[in-house]
């Protein structure tokens, strides 16, 4: 028996086939572009492009795996918040509104005025913000009424992918449903109080179910197209961060996962929902884990690896040419240039339409401070990585102040392949950072959920602890840690000092 885990992300999709012992048999990856179709803050994805990329990635993974161990079940991990409106025939009415999109500011503000931040957080475990799916659907109803009149379902990436694979009664797991900001995280049902205040029916969403539950079998035509058996069972997957936690073995308190991808995201697991004012004030969410009887909180910066992509596309023309000529990864060449010691540059990584936690600011902008005529490209590369990590350390410090301390971090995602980046994180965070044998843990977590659906194991938590293997542990270097402690104190002043000025910059006309 083999299991297929699929991870549909913000800018690309991965598919990995694992055997029952967690060994990779085949993998595939495809990218797709973010679209910027309108005013500032609008970000979309072509759901047909995403679906085609998903099929291509699955087909590649299955072809690599061969026929020696046919796939028995699959599950999908996906980005949160992004959703696509479908008509009664299951066709997209427009592009998917991406998680980075902030067009629904007015709708979010009105929902906050109606219910209040405290009430919404107490019910949904999420602070009111325009990135979530509920304000996005409110925008659709108000700004595109003729389109809304034809709406059948507003599906997130996981349930849309499963729908295309053959599940005609769409289902969504509790973790991803929570990322709509319309799900009751304690009762684990759609939150009627929030949806009524938003003027939305719960029938517009997929059916919420626990992660790792069988929801049907693959459509035979799709199976043939992808090279899969027609008997493949489809299971509910989960939000990419909890799926990554599961695949990294983060199924107990005190251990966190750092998913280093397009977005840099640290997720921490705990046993009971924590819906305190300290959590709400810092925009820390609280929602069900995909592992049994656990909750998670998520802290993130939208500018993780995407900041290196910006550097690649803006400054690294020569490195791209060399990488193509040598057949190597351009990011390896870029990171190899990074200076070897902590810099005196400070990068505020607010390069996207909205920041992540703790600020959730839709008007902030990126800053590179401390430049001189002697600044080198190597210093700039390191400073970009430092800026991402300073922002994540800020989140860890605030979580600790809220009563959630982290003693170990397990790294996953594309960035986890870089020993330089992991060592930098250990020195900047002051805790051990663990590299795993499986770096694409979100796919592994999804595969574990698929295995549960077909009875391979009773609990995914036990399966993860048995199968997840450590590759290397990076302990903090005390000398560098002290240097970063000093610099972090300055970094904490950067955004509060510049906030009002950055908001004025945001208001400038073009």
C-alpha positions as CSV (number, residue, x, y, z in Angstrom):
1,X,0.0,0.0,0.0
2,X,1.1,3.5,-0.7
3,X,-0.4,6.9,0.2
4,X,-0.5,10.1,-1.7
5,X,-0.2,13.5,0.0
6,X,-0.9,16.7,-1.9
7,X,-0.1,20.2,-0.7
8,X,-1.8,23.0,-2.6
9,X,0.1,26.2,-1.7
10,X,0.0,29.9,-2.5
11,X,2.3,29.7,-5.6
12,X,2.7,26.0,-6.2
13,X,1.5,22.5,-5.6
14,X,3.5,19.5,-4.4
15,X,2.4,15.8,-4.6
16,X,4.3,13.0,-2.9
17,X,3.7,9.2,-2.8
18,X,4.9,7.5,0.4
19,X,5.0,3.9,1.3
20,X,3.5,2.7,4.6
21,X,6.9,3.3,6.3
22,X,7.0,7.0,5.2
23,X,9.6,6.4,2.4
24,X,9.1,8.7,-0.6
25,X,8.4,6.7,-3.8
26,X,7.7,9.6,-6.1
27,X,7.1,13.4,-6.1
28,X,6.0,16.2,-8.3
29,X,5.8,19.9,-8.2
30,X,4.3,22.7,-10.3
31,X,4.1,26.5,-9.9
32,X,1.4,28.9,-10.8
33,X,1.4,32.7,-10.7
34,X,-0.4,35.0,-8.3
35,X,-2.6,37.5,-10.3
36,X,-3.0,41.2,-9.5
37,X,-6.0,42.2,-11.5
38,X,-7.3,45.4,-10.0
39,X,-6.7,48.0,-7.2
40,X,-3.9,47.6,-4.7
41,X,-4.6,44.8,-2.3
42,X,-6.4,42.6,-4.9
43,X,-4.7,39.2,-5.3
44,X,-6.2,36.2,-7.1
45,X,-5.4,32.7,-8.4
46,X,-6.8,31.1,-11.6
47,X,-8.4,28.0,-10.1
48,X,-8.2,26.2,-13.4
49,X,-4.5,26.9,-13.5
50,X,-4.2,25.6,-10.0
51,X,-6.2,22.4,-10.8
52,X,-4.1,21.8,-13.9
53,X,-0.9,22.2,-11.9
54,X,-2.4,19.8,-9.3
55,X,-3.1,17.2,-11.9
56,X,0.4,17.6,-13.4
57,X,2.1,17.3,-10.0
58,X,0.1,14.2,-9.1
59,X,0.8,12.6,-12.5
60,X,4.5,13.2,-12.1
61,X,4.6,11.8,-8.6
62,X,2.6,8.7,-9.5
63,X,4.7,8.1,-12.6
64,X,7.9,8.2,-10.5
65,X,6.4,5.8,-8.0
66,X,5.6,3.3,-10.6
67,X,3.3,0.3,-10.2
68,X,5.2,-1.5,-7.5
69,X,3.0,-0.2,-4.7
70,X,-0.3,1.2,-6.0
71,X,-1.8,4.3,-4.2
72,X,-4.7,3.2,-1.9
73,X,-5.7,6.7,-0.5
74,X,-5.0,10.4,-0.8
75,X,-5.6,13.5,1.2
76,X,-5.0,17.2,0.5
77,X,-3.2,19.8,2.5
78,X,-3.9,23.3,1.4
79,X,-3.4,27.0,2.0
80,X,-6.0,28.7,4.1
81,X,-8.4,31.6,3.3
82,X,-8.2,31.3,-0.5
83,X,-11.6,30.4,-1.9
84,X,-13.3,30.1,-5.3
85,X,-17.0,30.7,-6.1
86,X,-18.7,27.9,-8.1
87,X,-22.0,27.8,-9.9
88,X,-24.5,24.9,-9.8
89,X,-22.5,23.1,-12.5
90,X,-19.4,23.3,-10.4
91,X,-17.7,25.8,-12.7
92,X,-15.7,28.8,-11.3
93,X,-17.7,32.1,-11.5
94,X,-14.4,34.1,-11.3
95,X,-10.8,33.6,-10.1
96,X,-10.2,32.4,-6.6
97,X,-9.7,35.3,-4.2
98,X,-6.3,34.6,-2.7
99,X,-5.3,34.5,1.0
100,X,-3.1,37.6,0.4
101,X,-6.1,39.6,-0.9
102,X,-7.3,42.5,1.3
103,X,-10.2,43.9,-0.8
104,X,-12.8,43.1,1.9
105,X,-11.5,45.7,4.4
106,X,-14.9,47.4,4.6
107,X,-16.8,44.2,5.1
108,X,-14.4,43.1,7.9
109,X,-14.8,46.4,9.6
110,X,-18.6,46.2,9.5
111,X,-18.5,42.7,10.9
112,X,-16.3,43.9,13.7
113,X,-18.7,46.7,14.4
114,X,-21.6,44.3,14.5
115,X,-20.2,41.6,16.7
116,X,-17.0,43.1,18.1
117,X,-13.5,41.6,17.9
118,X,-13.8,39.9,21.3
119,X,-17.0,38.0,20.3
120,X,-15.7,36.9,16.9
121,X,-12.5,35.6,18.4
122,X,-14.3,33.8,21.3
123,X,-16.4,32.0,18.7
124,X,-14.0,31.4,15.8
125,X,-10.6,31.6,17.4
126,X,-9.6,34.2,14.8
127,X,-9.4,38.0,14.9
128,X,-11.5,39.9,12.4
129,X,-9.5,40.5,9.3
130,X,-10.2,40.9,5.5
131,X,-7.9,38.0,4.5
132,X,-10.4,35.4,5.8
133,X,-13.0,33.8,3.6
134,X,-16.1,35.2,5.3
135,X,-15.3,38.9,4.5
136,X,-14.3,37.9,1.0
137,X,-17.7,36.3,0.5
138,X,-19.4,39.3,1.9
139,X,-17.5,41.4,-0.6
140,X,-18.7,39.1,-3.4
141,X,-22.3,39.4,-2.3
142,X,-22.2,43.2,-2.1
143,X,-19.9,44.1,-5.1
144,X,-20.8,41.3,-7.5
145,X,-24.5,40.7,-6.8
146,X,-25.3,39.1,-10.2
147,X,-22.5,36.7,-9.7
148,X,-23.5,36.0,-6.1
149,X,-27.0,35.2,-7.3
150,X,-25.5,32.2,-9.3
151,X,-23.4,31.0,-6.4
152,X,-23.6,27.3,-5.4
153,X,-20.6,26.9,-3.2
154,X,-17.6,29.0,-2.0
155,X,-14.9,26.4,-1.7
156,X,-11.4,26.6,-0.2
157,X,-8.4,25.0,-1.9
158,X,-8.7,21.5,-0.2
159,X,-12.4,21.0,-0.8
160,X,-12.2,22.4,-4.4
161,X,-9.4,20.0,-5.2
162,X,-11.3,17.0,-3.7
163,X,-14.4,18.1,-5.6
164,X,-12.5,18.0,-8.9
165,X,-11.1,14.6,-8.0
166,X,-14.7,13.3,-7.7
167,X,-16.2,14.3,-4.4
168,X,-19.5,15.8,-5.5
169,X,-20.8,16.6,-2.0
170,X,-17.9,18.9,-0.9
171,X,-16.4,18.3,2.5
172,X,-13.8,20.4,4.4
173,X,-11.9,19.4,7.6
174,X,-12.2,21.4,10.8
175,X,-8.8,23.0,10.5
176,X,-9.3,24.6,7.1
177,X,-13.0,25.5,7.9
178,X,-11.6,27.5,10.8
179,X,-9.5,29.6,8.4
180,X,-12.7,31.0,6.9
181,X,-13.4,32.9,10.2
182,X,-16.9,31.4,10.1
183,X,-16.4,28.2,12.1
184,X,-17.0,27.5,15.8
185,X,-13.7,26.1,17.0
186,X,-15.1,24.7,20.3
187,X,-18.3,23.1,19.0
188,X,-16.7,22.3,15.6
189,X,-19.7,23.4,13.4
190,X,-20.3,26.4,11.2
191,X,-20.8,29.4,13.4
192,X,-24.4,30.6,12.8
193,X,-23.9,33.8,14.8
194,X,-21.0,35.0,12.7
195,X,-22.5,33.8,9.4
196,X,-25.9,35.5,10.2
197,X,-24.1,38.7,11.1
198,X,-22.3,38.5,7.7
199,X,-25.6,37.8,5.8
200,X,-24.4,34.4,4.6
201,X,-25.8,30.9,4.7
202,X,-23.8,27.9,5.9
203,X,-25.1,26.0,2.8
204,X,-22.7,28.0,0.7
205,X,-19.8,26.2,2.4
206,X,-18.6,22.6,2.3
207,X,-19.6,20.1,5.0
208,X,-17.2,20.2,8.0
209,X,-15.7,16.9,9.0
210,X,-12.7,15.7,11.1
211,X,-9.4,15.4,9.3
212,X,-8.5,11.9,8.1
213,X,-12.1,10.8,7.3
214,X,-13.0,8.9,4.1
215,X,-15.3,11.0,2.0
216,X,-15.5,8.9,-1.2
217,X,-13.5,7.4,-4.1
218,X,-11.8,9.1,-7.0
219,X,-13.7,9.7,-10.3
220,X,-12.7,6.9,-12.7
221,X,-12.0,9.3,-15.5
222,X,-9.8,11.4,-13.3
223,X,-8.0,8.3,-12.0
224,X,-7.2,7.2,-15.5
225,X,-6.0,10.6,-16.4
226,X,-3.6,10.7,-13.4
227,X,-2.5,7.1,-13.6
228,X,-4.1,6.2,-10.3
229,X,-6.2,3.1,-9.5
230,X,-10.0,3.7,-9.7
231,X,-10.3,2.5,-6.1
232,X,-8.3,5.3,-4.5
233,X,-10.1,6.6,-1.4
234,X,-10.2,10.3,-0.9
235,X,-9.9,11.6,2.7
236,X,-10.4,14.9,4.4
237,X,-7.0,16.6,4.6
238,X,-6.3,19.9,6.4
239,X,-4.9,23.4,6.5
240,X,-1.3,23.3,5.4
241,X,0.2,24.3,8.8
242,X,-1.5,21.7,10.9
243,X,-0.8,19.1,8.2
244,X,2.9,20.2,8.3
245,X,2.9,19.9,12.1
246,X,1.6,16.3,11.8
247,X,4.2,15.4,9.2
248,X,6.9,16.9,11.4
249,X,5.8,15.0,14.5
250,X,4.5,18.2,16.3
251,X,1.8,16.4,18.3
252,X,2.6,17.5,21.8
253,X,3.1,20.8,23.7
254,X,6.4,22.7,23.7
255,X,7.4,21.7,20.2
256,X,6.7,24.0,17.2
257,X,6.9,23.7,13.4
258,X,8.5,26.3,11.2
259,X,7.2,26.0,7.7
260,X,9.8,27.8,5.6
261,X,8.1,28.3,2.2
262,X,6.6,31.2,0.3
263,X,5.2,32.2,3.7
264,X,7.2,31.7,6.9
265,X,4.9,30.2,9.5
266,X,5.4,28.8,13.0
267,X,2.7,26.6,14.4
268,X,2.5,25.4,18.0
269,X,0.2,22.6,19.3
270,X,-1.6,22.4,22.7
271,X,-4.3,20.4,24.3
272,X,-7.1,22.9,25.0
273,X,-8.4,25.9,23.2
274,X,-6.6,29.1,24.3
275,X,-9.0,32.0,23.6
276,X,-7.4,34.7,25.8
277,X,-7.1,38.4,25.4
278,X,-3.4,38.1,25.0
279,X,-3.9,35.8,22.0
280,X,-6.5,38.1,20.4
281,X,-4.6,41.2,21.0
282,X,-1.6,39.8,19.0
283,X,-3.8,38.3,16.3
284,X,-2.9,34.8,17.3
285,X,-5.5,32.3,16.2
286,X,-6.6,29.1,17.9
287,X,-8.2,26.2,16.0
288,X,-8.4,22.4,15.8
289,X,-5.2,20.5,14.8
290,X,-5.5,17.7,12.3
291,X,-4.1,15.4,15.0
292,X,-6.6,14.1,17.4
293,X,-7.6,16.1,20.5
294,X,-5.3,19.0,19.9
295,X,-5.4,22.7,18.9
296,X,-2.9,24.9,17.2
297,X,-2.0,28.5,17.0
298,X,-0.3,29.9,13.9
299,X,2.1,32.8,13.6
300,X,3.4,33.9,10.3
301,X,5.1,36.4,8.0
302,X,3.7,36.6,4.4
303,X,7.2,37.3,3.3
304,X,9.1,34.1,3.8
305,X,10.7,32.6,0.7
306,X,8.7,35.0,-1.5
307,X,11.2,37.7,-0.3
308,X,14.1,35.7,-1.8
309,X,12.1,35.3,-5.0
310,X,11.7,39.1,-5.1
311,X,15.5,39.4,-4.7
312,X,16.0,36.8,-7.4
313,X,13.8,38.5,-9.9
314,X,15.0,42.0,-9.1
315,X,18.8,41.7,-8.4
316,X,19.9,38.2,-9.3
317,X,19.8,38.1,-13.1
318,X,23.4,36.9,-13.2
319,X,22.8,34.1,-10.7
320,X,19.8,32.9,-12.6
321,X,21.9,32.6,-15.8
322,X,24.6,30.7,-13.9
323,X,22.1,28.4,-12.3
324,X,20.5,27.6,-15.6
325,X,23.9,26.9,-17.2
326,X,25.1,24.8,-14.3
327,X,21.8,23.0,-13.6
328,X,21.7,24.1,-9.9
329,X,19.2,25.8,-7.7
330,X,19.4,29.6,-8.1
331,X,18.5,30.0,-4.4
332,X,21.6,28.0,-3.4
333,X,23.7,30.5,-5.3
334,X,22.0,33.4,-3.7
335,X,22.3,32.1,-0.1
336,X,25.9,31.2,-0.7
337,X,26.6,34.9,-1.2
338,X,25.2,35.8,2.2
339,X,27.7,37.4,4.6
340,X,29.0,35.1,7.3
341,X,28.3,37.3,10.4
342,X,25.3,39.2,11.7
343,X,24.6,42.4,9.7
344,X,23.8,45.9,10.9
345,X,21.0,46.1,8.4
346,X,17.3,45.9,9.5
347,X,14.7,44.6,7.0
348,X,11.1,45.1,8.0
349,X,9.6,42.3,5.8
350,X,6.2,44.0,5.1
351,X,6.4,43.6,1.3
352,X,2.9,42.2,0.8
353,X,-0.5,43.8,0.8
354,X,-1.0,42.8,4.4
355,X,1.4,41.8,7.1
356,X,1.2,38.6,9.1
357,X,1.1,38.3,12.9
358,X,1.2,40.1,15.2
359,X,0.3,43.3,13.4
360,X,-2.0,42.2,10.6
361,X,-1.5,45.7,9.1
362,X,-2.9,46.3,5.6
363,X,-1.1,49.7,5.2
364,X,2.5,48.8,6.3
365,X,5.3,48.7,3.8
366,X,8.7,47.0,3.6
367,X,11.8,48.8,4.9
368,X,15.6,48.2,4.5
369,X,17.3,50.4,7.1
370,X,21.0,50.9,7.8
371,X,22.3,51.0,4.2
372,X,25.6,52.7,3.4
373,X,27.8,53.0,0.4
374,X,29.8,50.1,1.7
375,X,26.8,47.7,1.9
376,X,27.4,44.5,-0.1
377,X,25.0,42.2,-1.9
378,X,26.0,39.5,0.6
379,X,25.0,41.7,3.5
380,X,21.7,42.4,1.8
381,X,21.0,38.7,1.2
382,X,21.7,37.9,4.9
383,X,19.7,40.9,6.0
384,X,16.6,39.7,4.1
385,X,16.9,36.4,5.9
386,X,17.5,38.1,9.2
387,X,14.4,40.3,8.7
388,X,12.2,37.3,8.1
389,X,13.6,35.7,11.3
390,X,13.3,38.9,13.4
391,X,9.6,39.0,12.6
392,X,9.2,35.4,13.5
393,X,11.2,35.8,16.7
394,X,8.8,38.7,17.7
395,X,5.9,36.3,17.3
396,X,7.7,33.7,19.5
397,X,8.3,36.3,22.2
398,X,4.7,37.4,22.2
399,X,3.5,33.7,22.3
400,X,5.7,33.2,25.4
401,X,4.2,36.2,27.0
402,X,0.7,34.7,26.3
403,X,1.8,31.5,28.1
404,X,2.8,29.4,25.2
405,X,6.5,28.7,25.3
406,X,8.5,26.8,22.6
407,X,11.5,24.6,23.5
408,X,12.2,23.1,20.1
409,X,11.4,24.0,16.5
410,X,11.1,21.5,13.7
411,X,11.7,22.9,10.2
412,X,9.9,21.9,7.1
413,X,9.3,23.3,3.6
414,X,11.7,24.3,0.9
415,X,13.8,26.5,3.2
416,X,14.5,23.6,5.5
417,X,16.9,22.2,2.9
418,X,19.2,25.1,3.6
419,X,21.6,24.4,6.5
420,X,22.6,28.1,6.5
421,X,19.0,29.2,7.0
422,X,18.4,26.6,9.8
423,X,21.6,27.5,11.6
424,X,20.6,31.2,11.4
425,X,17.2,30.5,12.8
426,X,18.7,28.5,15.8
427,X,21.0,31.5,16.6
428,X,18.2,34.1,16.2
429,X,15.5,32.1,18.1
430,X,17.8,30.7,20.8
431,X,16.3,27.2,20.7
432,X,17.3,24.0,18.8
433,X,16.1,23.8,15.2
434,X,15.5,20.3,13.9
435,X,15.8,19.2,10.3
436,X,13.8,16.2,9.3
437,X,14.3,13.4,6.8
438,X,11.1,14.5,5.1
439,X,11.2,18.2,4.4
440,X,7.8,18.3,2.6
441,X,6.0,17.5,5.8
442,X,2.7,18.9,4.8
443,X,2.4,16.2,2.1
444,X,3.5,13.6,4.6
445,X,0.9,14.8,7.1
446,X,-1.8,14.6,4.4
447,X,-0.6,11.1,3.6
448,X,-0.9,10.1,7.3
449,X,-4.5,11.4,7.2
450,X,-5.1,9.3,4.1
451,X,-3.7,6.2,5.9
452,X,-6.0,6.8,8.8
453,X,-9.0,6.9,6.5
454,X,-8.3,3.4,5.2
455,X,-7.5,2.0,8.7
456,X,-3.7,1.9,8.5
457,X,-3.4,3.3,12.0
458,X,-5.8,4.2,14.8
459,X,-4.4,7.7,15.4
460,X,-2.3,9.9,13.2
461,X,-0.5,11.2,16.3
462,X,0.9,7.8,17.1
463,X,1.8,7.2,13.4
464,X,3.7,10.5,13.3
465,X,5.7,9.8,16.4
466,X,6.7,6.4,15.0
467,X,7.5,7.4,11.5
468,X,9.0,11.0,11.6
469,X,12.8,10.8,11.5
470,X,15.3,13.5,12.5
471,X,18.1,14.3,10.1
472,X,20.1,17.0,12.0
473,X,19.8,19.2,15.0
474,X,21.1,22.8,14.9
475,X,21.9,24.1,18.4
476,X,22.2,27.9,19.0
477,X,25.7,29.4,18.9
478,X,25.9,31.4,22.1
479,X,28.1,34.1,20.5
480,X,25.8,34.8,17.6
481,X,22.7,34.4,19.9
482,X,24.0,37.3,22.1
483,X,24.6,39.5,19.0
484,X,21.1,38.8,17.8
485,X,19.6,39.5,21.2
486,X,21.2,43.0,21.0
487,X,19.9,43.6,17.5
488,X,16.5,42.2,18.2
489,X,15.9,44.8,20.8
490,X,16.5,47.4,18.1
491,X,14.3,45.5,15.6
492,X,11.3,45.6,18.1
493,X,11.4,49.4,17.8
494,X,11.4,49.5,14.0
495,X,7.7,49.0,13.2
496,X,6.2,51.0,16.1
497,X,8.6,53.9,15.3
498,X,7.7,53.9,11.5
499,X,4.1,52.8,11.6
500,X,2.4,56.2,11.2
501,X,4.9,57.2,8.5
502,X,4.4,54.0,6.6
503,X,0.7,54.5,6.6
504,X,1.1,57.9,5.0
505,X,3.3,56.3,2.3
506,X,0.5,53.8,1.8
507,X,-1.9,56.6,1.2
508,X,0.1,58.2,-1.6
509,X,-1.5,58.3,-5.0
510,X,0.4,56.9,-8.0
